[in-house]
């Protein structure tokens, strides 16, 4: 799987950026700036999983859902990650 630098979701262009030392997490989703921020120093599989996790948050935000159940986000992102990895 390849992580895009930009993608469209719900008519909004989202950007993916990388930063060092996101101490509190491997990534985050900022719906205000339409940005996914990922930890640059993660290994490839962790980075892909984290992208899927943040992408699920993007889907929820675009659907108008502001409160996100992290257990549900994790379950959906693990399944999405597995699916995308199998498409190679």
C-alpha positions, 0 to 999 in steps of 0.5 A: 500500500502507498500512503498518498500525500493528498486525497479527496474525501467528501469534496475536501482535499486532505493532506498527509504530512510527516513530523518527528517526535509525535510523543503522544501518538503515532499520528493524528487527524486535524479536521480543521486543516484537513490534515493527517499528521504521521510520525516520520520515524515509524516503521513501514507497517506501523505507518500504514496502520496508523494512516488507516486509523487516521483515515477512519477518523477522516471518514467519521469527520466527513460524515458529520460525526465529531465524537469517535469511539477509539475502539471502533476506529481501531477495529475498522482501521485494522480491517481496512489495513488488512484489506489494502495490504492484500491488494498489492 
